[in-house]
Amino acid sequence: GAKKRRRIVPSSSLSSASSSASSQIANQVEDTITSTERTQSFDPVSHHTFHPESKLKIHTLLLGTHPSIKSLSESQYYGHPMNAFWWIAGDALGFRRGTGVSPSSKKPYQLTKDLFYTNEHILPYDDQLKKLTSHGFAMWDILQSCKRKGSLDADIKEERPNDIRKYCTDHHPSIRRIVLCNGASSAVFFNRYFKEWWKSGELKPAPNVESLRAFQKFENISKDQFRSATIEVVCGIGVSPAAASYTYAQKRDFYKEYCYDPGLKLLEEFKDDD
């Protein structure tokens, strides 16, 4: 049967005796993925994950495709140290993901020369989550489960989607933007499983080239040709290290323009409305 979705467990809740258990879990994850058994995505994370009674409105949902081997073994969203996601979030929101020094070569990653914040601003993973979500951003994955040998979207098979439409329309109707952080490959899965959502007229493509290329084709089937849409969908450029044709600075500038700047503007608008 399907395994229970892996939860994000705050490290502060783990006892000091859990390191060997964590190692065993990591080994089990590696074994699972090598044999291409079905893997589960994480639960969605928002400010309400940490503060269930909060009235903070979510404005932006950041979507990956499905956790990589490294992310599953670490039980962390975007767990690969060279994935740009958390470095970009830090530059946008005032923190630093880590030292950025390779554990194998002992040399800094190339991207560290472009970071805005020094080591004094490093936050633990749990605090990075809290910082991001306290600004009205939420995180999830497009695919609830799949079979995949390795970590590339192109190798995903027998996938099952998360109910992202229900999450947005029923649970968080304040969401105004969905950002696909793995680029065109994640847009393929989003379009495959949410074509009816596109038809409803609730969604529209963002104005960047990547989004128009991925979603403009839905204009003719979209109710009212996108004109009454309430949610903008951004096909981002890939934050994964596999998207090597973009520099870190190019990725950061893209997400500043199409994700963080408009998201933080919405955060202030929501506060004013309240």
N, C-alpha and C positions, 0 to 999 in steps of 0.2 A: 504494500500500500504506500501511498504518498507519505513522505516524512514530514514532520511538523516544521514549519518555517523557522529558520534560525533567527533568534532574537539578538538585538544589539544589547550586550550586557555591559553596563558601566563598570570600568575596571575597579572603581572604588568599592564595588560590592563583592569583589573577589577576595577570598582570604589568601594569606601568604602561602598556605599549603596547596594552593590550586595550580602552581606552576607545572607540576608533573602531569596533572589532569589536562591542562591546556595543551601541553606537548602531545599527549595521547590524542586529543581531539584534532590537533593540526595534522598528525600522522594519518588519522582516519579520514580526514578531508582529502589529503593527498591521494590515499588509496582509492577513495570513492571516485575522484575525478579521473584518475588513471584508468579505471575500469569503465568510465563513462556511464556510471549510474546517475540517476536523477539528482540534481542539486536544487536547493530551495533558496529563494531570495530572502532578504531581511524584511522585518516589519517596517512600515513607513515610520519616519521620525519627524516630529514637529515640536514646537514649543510646548504643546499639550502632552507630549510624551513625558516631559519633566515637570510640567505644571498643569495637571488635568483640569483645574478649575479656571485656568486663565481665559480671559476674554480676547486675547490677542488674535487678530485675524490673519490668516495665511494669505499671502498675495501671489507667491510663486512656488511651483512644484518642480523640483529638479529631479530628472529621471535618468538613471543609468539604464543599461540593457539588462544585465544580470551580473552578479558579483564574480570577479575573477578568482582564480585559484588563490592568489595572495590575499584577496579580501575575505574569502571564505575562511582561510586558515587563521586570519587575524580577527575575524568577526567584526570587521570594520568596513564601512563604505569607502571605496576608493583607497584600498589598503596598500597598493603598490607605492613604494617611496618616491618613484619618479612620475607617478600620475600627477597631473597638474592641478587636479580639482582643489585639494586643500591648500595648496600654495596660492592659487588664485583667490580662494575665499579669504585667506589670511590677508593678502594684499588689499582686498576690497573692504575688509571689516576690522583691520587693525591687529592682526596677530601673525605668528609664524608657525608653520606646521612642525618643524624640527630643525636640527642643525644643517641638514642637507649634505652630510658627509657620507660617502659610500662606505658601508661596513667592510667591503672586500678590498677596495683600492685605498681606502682612507683619504681619498681626495674629495673635494666638494663637487656636487653635481653641477653641471653647466648652468642650470637655471638659477642657482643661488646668486650669481652675479647681478641678476635683474630684480631680486626681491626688495621690497620696500622696508621690511622690518628686520631688526637684528635678533640675535639669539636671546636677548632679554625679553622678547615678546613671544617666546615659544609657549604654546599651551598644550596640555595633555589632550588626547583624542576626545574624551568626554566633554571637556571644556570647549573644544572646537565645535562639537555638535551643538552645545548650548548657545554658543556665540552666534552661530549661523541661524539657528531656529528662533532665537530671541529677536531677530530682525525680520521675522515673518516668512522665512524660507522653510520649505519642507522637502524631504528627500524620500525617494522610493525607486523601484526598478520597474521597467515595463513588463518583464517576464517573472512570473511567480516561481516557475520551475522549468528545467530543461535538462537535456543530456548534452554534454560538451566535453570533448577531450582537449584540454588546454583552455585558453582564455579569450580566443578570438570570436567575435560575433559571427563570423562566417562559418564557424564550426558548430553552431547551435543547432540541435535537432530536437524534435518532439517537444516543443516548447508549449507552455501554458501561460496566458497573460494574467497579470494582476488586474483587479477591477478598478482601473484608474478613473473611469468615468464616474462611478458611484462615489469614489473618494472625493472627487471634486464637486459633483452636483448635490450629493446628499449630505456629506459630512463637512465639507469646507467650500460652500458656494461663493465665498469671497475670493477664491483663486482667480486671478486674471491672466496668469502667464504660466505656460508649461515649457520647460527648457529641456531638450534632449541633449544630454552631455556627451554622448558617444557618436554624434554626427550622423551621416547618411545611413549607416548600417542600422542604427537604432530606429531611425525614421521608417525603415522598411517594416519592422515589427509593429511600430505604433500604427502605421497605416493599415497593416494587415488585420489588426484586431479591433480598430476603432473607426472603421469606415462608416458605420452607422452614425457615429458621433460627428464625423465630418458632414454627413448628409443632413444632420439636424440643424445646421447653421450656427451652432454654438461656438465653433472653432474657426479661427482664421490664421493664415500664415503670417509670421513676422516679416518685415520688409527686407531682411538681409537675403543675399543671393542664395545661400544654402537652403533657407526655408522656402523660398519661392520655387526653387528647383524640386524640392521634396514634396510640396503640398499644393502648389498652384493648380495642379490637375484636378483638384476637388472643387474648383470654383463652379463648374457647370452643374454639379450634383448637389452643391451646398444650398440649403434653403436660403433664399435672399442673397445668393452669391457673396457670402461673407459679411454683408453690410450690417447685419444685426448680431454678429458674433460678440461674445463676452469674454472669450479666452483666446489669447494670442499664443500660438505654438511656435517655438523657436527651435529650428534644427541647428544646434551649435556645431562648432568644430570640435573634433574629438579631444578630450582631456587625457586620454590614454597615451602612454609613451609610444604606442604603435602608430599614433598620428604624428609621425616624425617630420612631415613636410612643413609643419608650423613651428616656429620658435615659441618658447615660453612666453615672451613678451607679446607676440601676436595673439596667442590664446588668451592671455590676461586682458588685453585691450578689447578683444571680441566680447568676452563675458562682462566686462565693465559696461560696454555700450548696450548690450542686448539682455543682460540679466541683472547685474547688481545696481547700476544707476537707476533704471526704471523701477526695480523692486523697492529700493530704498525710498524713492519718490512716492510710491504707493503706500509704503509704511507710514509716511508722514500724512498723506491724504486720509488714510483710515483713522489716524489719531485725531485729525481735525474733525472728521465726521462724528466721532464719538464725543 
